[in-house]
Amino acid sequence: MDKSKLFVASCVSLITTAMVFAIRGDIANDLSAAFHLSNEQLGLIFSPAFWCFTVAIFISGALVDAIGMRSLHILSAIGYFVGIGLVVFAPRPGAPVVSLFDHAGTILLYAGFMIMGLSQGLVEGVINPLIATVYSDRKTQRLNMLHAWWPGGMIIGGVLAILLTRLFAASWEIKLATILLPASIYLVMALSLRYPPTERVQHNVSNSDMWREVLKPGFLLLFCCMWLTAAIELGPDQWFPSVMQALAPQLQGVLYLVYTAGLVFLLRTFGSGLAHRSPLATLLVCSILAGAGLFWLGSLQPQQSGVFVAFAAATVFGMGKAFLWPTMLGITSQQYPRGGALLMSLMGGAGMASVAVVLPLMGARIDQFGPGAALRMIAALALPLAIAFGGLWLYRVRRGGSNQPQTAH
């Protein structure tokens, strides 16, 4: 078993997942024009990808032990080929359709993005338990290093889309097809590598014992916290370009998104050791910083706040959200290894479901009270998180250390 190659394959597959998000957003207007879609219909086209992402994470937690991580990893790569093929070769309707299911082209478009969503969820459902198994002594550190390639992939996808547009005037089909390059790379790697059984399987933990871990109070508390950490980290990201354009109009709003993504990439790549040494303390500090950064961003005045102040607030927010998602996964696997891939998939699925819930809430808040109010609303979630993580950290310290992993035996 080649640990380093398995880690690289996992990183490349996460890059593929992130590129789908970035390029899908870039080609939205072109898709709308090509298929005569209204904004509502375009939203309906994209929505199954998001929910299928969530469903696939949940399902993979139950399947990965039975089918194996290698098979699901290969299946996820094949899904990108099938999904992108359906979208690119879908026939264009000659006029607007009343329903997406009135024309073969829009049906295939819907199915293509749905399959890509399933592939994205399978990737997340495989690579998290894979890295936790391969690096069982450094779970939180390696998961942070792995998830550095989420913002890394977003940057790669976004920059690639911009370059293809400005330098080559590339069509949306070509831009979407570029996702197949990293998908091909990790497919070839997955086909040639030997994958280990999951940590739970290695230690002969029964299914009943695995499911029993779900009901432990400590895990249930972390599960609830995941809904809030994901909302703080990923919810604002979806609105960041338009929100920052309104709050700090001196620069394009997308630049703030790219900046925070780059900051998160660097912190996860080079600062993952901090999260490994004390995950709960890291989560406590990050929740406070993320909340403070969002509140500061939400308090910016378009005519008064300069670029320097806007970037300073974005820096605090970026530092705060940097370690939230991977550290939540790491501490779950570290403290509840008998729960195996199931618990990690429940955490990842909760995170994605949280974003699905919070996005329309933020949109309604923006419509009613403005973008600043929406950011301040999400910032308030940091308070219960700080209380929860602070309490857990003190509890662990009093028991002899906040970073003592359990074993799967």
C-alpha positions in Angstrom: 0.0 0.0 0.0 1.5 3.3 -1.1 0.3 6.0 1.4 1.6 8.9 -0.5 0.0 8.0 -3.8 -3.3 7.3 -2.1 -3.1 10.8 -0.5 -2.3 12.3 -3.9 -5.2 10.5 -5.6 -7.5 11.8 -2.8 -6.3 15.4 -3.3 -6.8 15.2 -7.1 -10.3 13.8 -6.7 -11.1 16.7 -4.3 -9.7 19.2 -6.8 -12.1 17.6 -9.4 -15.0 18.1 -7.0 -14.1 21.7 -6.3 -13.6 22.5 -10.0 -17.2 21.4 -10.7 -18.5 24.0 -8.3 -16.3 26.8 -9.8 -16.8 26.0 -13.5 -20.5 25.3 -13.0 -20.9 28.8 -11.7 -18.9 30.3 -14.5 -20.9 28.7 -17.3 -24.4 29.3 -15.7 -25.3 32.2 -18.1 -24.1 30.3 -21.1 -26.1 27.2 -20.1 -29.2 29.4 -19.6 -28.8 30.9 -23.1 -28.1 27.6 -24.8 -31.1 25.8 -23.4 -33.4 28.8 -23.1 -33.7 28.5 -19.3 -35.1 30.9 -16.9 -33.2 31.6 -13.6 -35.7 29.5 -11.8 -35.2 26.6 -14.2 -31.4 27.0 -14.0 -31.8 26.7 -10.2 -33.8 23.6 -10.6 -31.1 22.2 -12.9 -28.4 22.8 -10.3 -30.3 21.8 -7.2 -30.2 18.0 -7.7 -26.4 18.1 -7.9 -26.4 19.7 -4.4 -28.8 17.3 -2.8 -27.3 14.3 -4.5 -23.9 15.4 -3.1 -25.5 15.2 0.3 -27.3 11.9 -0.3 -24.2 10.3 -1.7 -22.1 11.2 1.3 -24.7 9.6 3.6 -25.0 6.4 1.4 -21.3 6.0 1.0 -20.8 5.7 4.7 -22.9 2.5 4.7 -21.4 1.2 1.5 -17.7 1.9 1.8 -17.1 -1.0 4.3 -19.0 -3.5 2.2 -18.0 -2.5 -1.4 -14.6 -1.1 -0.6 -13.1 2.4 -0.9 -11.4 1.6 -4.2 -14.6 0.6 -6.0 -16.4 3.7 -4.9 -13.5 5.9 -5.8 -13.4 4.5 -9.3 -17.2 4.8 -9.6 -17.0 8.5 -8.7 -14.6 9.2 -11.5 -16.7 7.3 -14.0 -19.7 9.4 -12.9 -17.9 12.6 -13.9 -17.4 11.2 -17.4 -21.1 10.2 -17.7 -22.4 13.4 -16.2 -20.3 15.7 -18.2 -21.1 13.7 -21.4 -24.8 14.0 -20.8 -24.6 17.8 -20.3 -22.2 18.5 -23.3 -24.1 16.3 -25.8 -27.6 17.1 -24.6 -29.8 18.4 -27.6 -30.7 22.1 -27.3 -34.4 23.0 -27.4 -35.3 25.5 -30.0 -37.4 27.6 -27.6 -38.1 27.9 -23.9 -39.7 24.9 -22.3 -42.6 25.1 -19.8 -41.2 22.2 -17.8 -37.7 20.8 -17.7 -39.2 17.4 -18.5 -40.8 18.5 -21.7 -37.7 18.2 -23.8 -35.0 15.5 -24.0 -32.2 18.1 -23.8 -33.3 19.6 -20.5 -33.9 16.1 -19.1 -30.4 15.0 -20.0 -29.0 18.3 -18.5 -30.9 17.6 -15.3 -29.6 14.0 -15.2 -26.0 15.1 -16.0 -25.7 17.5 -13.1 -27.5 15.0 -10.8 -24.9 12.3 -11.6 -22.0 14.8 -11.1 -23.5 15.6 -7.7 -23.5 11.9 -6.8 -19.8 11.7 -7.9 -18.9 14.6 -5.7 -20.6 13.0 -2.7 -18.9 9.7 -3.4 -15.5 11.4 -3.5 -16.1 13.0 -0.1 -17.5 9.8 1.3 -14.4 7.8 0.2 -11.4 10.1 0.8 -12.3 11.0 4.4 -12.3 7.5 5.8 -9.4 6.6 3.5 -7.1 9.3 4.9 -8.3 8.6 8.4 -7.4 4.9 7.9 -4.0 5.4 6.1 -2.9 8.1 8.6 -4.5 6.8 11.7 -1.9 8.5 13.9 -2.3 11.9 12.3 -5.9 12.0 11.2 -6.7 15.7 11.9 -3.4 16.9 10.4 -3.8 14.9 7.2 -7.5 15.7 6.8 -6.7 19.4 7.0 -3.9 19.0 4.4 -6.3 17.0 2.2 -9.1 19.6 2.4 -6.7 22.4 1.5 -7.4 21.2 -2.0 -11.1 22.2 -1.8 -10.2 25.9 -2.0 -7.2 25.0 -4.1 -9.5 23.3 -6.6 -11.9 26.3 -6.5 -9.0 28.6 -7.4 -7.8 26.3 -10.2 -11.3 26.0 -11.7 -12.0 29.7 -11.5 -8.7 30.8 -12.9 -8.9 28.2 -15.6 -12.3 29.3 -16.7 -11.2 33.0 -16.8 -8.1 32.2 -18.9 -10.1 30.0 -21.3 -12.6 32.8 -21.8 -10.2 35.7 -22.2 -7.4 34.0 -24.1 -9.2 31.5 -26.2 -12.9 32.6 -26.1 -13.6 28.9 -25.2 -17.1 27.6 -25.3 -18.8 26.5 -22.1 -18.6 22.9 -23.3 -14.8 23.1 -23.4 -14.6 24.7 -20.0 -16.8 22.0 -18.5 -14.8 19.3 -20.2 -11.6 20.4 -18.5 -12.9 18.8 -15.3 -12.3 15.4 -17.0 -8.5 16.0 -16.8 -8.2 15.6 -13.0 -10.9 13.0 -13.1 -8.8 11.0 -15.6 -5.7 11.3 -13.4 -7.3 10.0 -10.2 -9.2 7.3 -12.1 -5.9 5.9 -13.5 -4.4 6.1 -10.0 -7.3 4.4 -8.3 -7.2 1.6 -10.9 -3.5 1.0 -10.2 -3.4 1.4 -6.4 -4.2 -1.0 -3.6 -6.6 0.4 -1.0 -6.8 -0.8 2.6 -10.0 -1.9 4.3 -11.4 0.8 6.5 -10.2 1.2 10.1 -13.4 -0.2 11.5 -13.1 -3.4 9.3 -9.4 -3.8 10.2 -10.3 -3.9 13.9 -13.4 -6.2 13.4 -15.8 -3.7 14.9 -19.3 -5.1 14.3 -22.2 -3.2 12.5 -24.1 -3.0 15.8 -21.1 -1.5 17.6 -20.6 1.0 14.8 -24.2 2.1 14.9 -24.0 2.3 18.7 -21.4 5.1 18.3 -24.0 7.3 16.6 -26.0 7.5 19.8 -23.1 8.6 22.0 -23.8 12.1 23.5 -20.3 13.4 22.5 -20.9 12.5 18.8 -24.4 13.9 18.8 -23.0 17.2 20.1 -20.4 17.3 17.4 -23.1 16.4 14.8 -25.1 19.4 15.9 -22.0 21.6 15.8 -21.3 20.5 12.3 -24.5 22.1 11.1 -23.3 25.5 12.5 -19.7 25.2 11.4 -20.6 24.3 7.8 -23.1 27.2 7.7 -20.4 29.7 8.9 -17.7 28.3 6.5 -19.6 27.6 3.3 -22.8 29.6 3.5 -21.2 33.0 3.1 -18.9 31.7 0.3 -21.8 31.1 -2.1 -22.9 34.8 -1.7 -19.4 36.3 -1.2 -18.9 37.8 -4.7 -22.2 39.7 -4.8 -22.2 40.6 -1.1 -18.7 42.0 -1.1 -19.5 43.9 -4.3 -22.2 45.7 -2.4 -20.3 46.2 0.8 -16.9 47.1 -0.7 -17.5 48.2 -4.3 -14.0 49.5 -4.9 -12.9 46.0 -6.2 -14.7 43.1 -7.8 -16.4 41.0 -5.2 -15.0 37.7 -6.6 -11.5 38.9 -5.6 -12.4 38.6 -1.9 -13.6 35.0 -2.5 -10.3 34.1 -4.3 -8.3 35.8 -1.5 -10.0 33.9 1.3 -9.8 30.7 -0.7 -6.0 31.2 -1.1 -5.7 32.0 2.6 -7.5 28.8 3.6 -5.4 26.7 1.2 -2.1 28.0 2.8 -3.3 27.6 6.3 -4.5 24.0 5.8 -1.4 23.1 3.9 1.2 24.6 6.3 -0.7 25.0 9.6 -2.4 21.6 9.8 -0.1 20.6 12.7 -1.8 23.2 14.9 -5.1 21.5 14.5 -3.6 18.1 15.1 -2.1 19.1 18.4 -5.3 20.4 19.9 -8.4 20.0 17.7 -10.9 21.3 20.2 -8.8 24.4 21.0 -8.5 25.0 17.2 -12.2 24.8 16.7 -12.8 27.1 19.6 -10.4 29.8 18.3 -11.6 29.3 14.7 -15.3 29.7 15.6 -14.5 33.0 17.4 -12.4 34.3 14.6 -14.9 33.3 11.9 -17.8 34.9 13.8 -15.8 38.1 14.5 -14.7 38.3 10.8 -18.3 37.9 9.5 -19.6 40.5 11.9 -16.9 42.9 10.8 -17.6 42.2 7.2 -21.3 42.7 7.8 -20.6 46.1 9.4 -18.7 47.5 6.5 -20.1 50.8 5.1 -19.8 51.0 1.2 -19.1 54.7 1.2 -16.8 54.7 4.3 -14.9 51.4 4.5 -11.8 51.2 2.4 -10.2 48.3 0.6 -7.7 47.8 3.4 -10.4 47.4 6.0 -12.4 45.1 3.8 -9.4 42.8 3.3 -8.6 42.9 7.0 -12.1 41.7 7.9 -11.9 39.1 5.1 -8.5 37.9 6.6 -10.0 37.4 10.0 -12.9 35.5 8.5 -10.6 33.4 6.3 -8.4 32.5 9.2 -11.4 31.5 11.2 -13.0 29.2 8.7 -9.7 27.6 7.6 -9.8 24.6 9.9 -13.5 24.1 10.6 -14.6 21.4 8.2 -11.6 19.0 8.2 -11.0 19.4 11.9 -14.6 18.4 12.6 -14.0 15.3 10.5 -10.7 14.6 12.1 -11.9 14.9 15.7 -14.9 12.7 14.9 -12.7 9.9 13.5 -10.1 10.4 16.3 -12.6 10.3 19.2 -15.0 7.7 17.7 -13.0 5.4 15.5 -15.4 2.5 16.1 -18.0 4.5 14.1 -15.8 4.3 11.1 -16.8 5.7 7.8 -20.5 5.9 8.9 -19.8 8.7 11.4 -17.6 10.7 9.0 -20.3 10.4 6.3 -23.0 11.6 8.7 -20.8 14.6 9.6 -20.1 15.4 5.9 -23.8 15.0 5.0 -24.9 17.2 7.8 -22.5 19.9 6.6 -23.8 19.9 3.1 -27.4 19.7 4.2 -26.7 22.7 6.4 -25.5 24.8 3.5 -28.7 23.8 1.6 -30.8 25.2 4.4 -28.8 28.3 5.1 -28.5 29.6 1.5 -32.1 30.5 1.0 -32.2 32.0 4.6 -29.3 34.2 3.7 -31.0 35.2 0.4 -34.2 36.2 2.2 -32.2 38.2 4.7 -30.4 40.0 1.9 -33.7 40.8 0.2 -35.2 42.2 3.4 -32.4 43.9 5.2 -29.3 44.0 3.0 -26.1 41.9 2.6 -24.6 43.1 5.9 -27.5 41.9 7.9 -27.2 38.4 6.3 -23.5 38.2 7.3 -24.2 39.3 10.8 -27.0 36.7 11.1 -24.5 33.9 10.3 -21.9 35.5 12.6 -24.3 34.9 15.5 -23.9 31.1 15.0 -20.3 31.4 16.4 -21.6 32.1 19.9 -23.2 28.7 20.6 -20.2 27.1 18.8 -17.7 28.8 21.1 -19.7 27.7 24.1 -19.8 24.1 22.9 -16.2 23.8 21.9 -15.0 25.7 25.0 -17.0 23.3 27.2 -15.7 20.2 25.4 -12.1 21.5 25.5 -12.3 22.1 29.3 -13.9 18.7 29.8 -11.1 17.0 27.9 -8.4 19.0 29.7 -9.8 18.0 33.1 -9.8 14.3 32.0 -6.1 14.5 31.2 -5.7 16.0 27.7 -7.8 17.4 24.8 -6.1 15.4 22.1 -6.2 11.8 23.4 -7.6 9.6 20.6 -9.6 6.5 21.3 -8.8 3.2 19.6 -11.1 1.1 17.4 -10.4 -2.1 19.4 
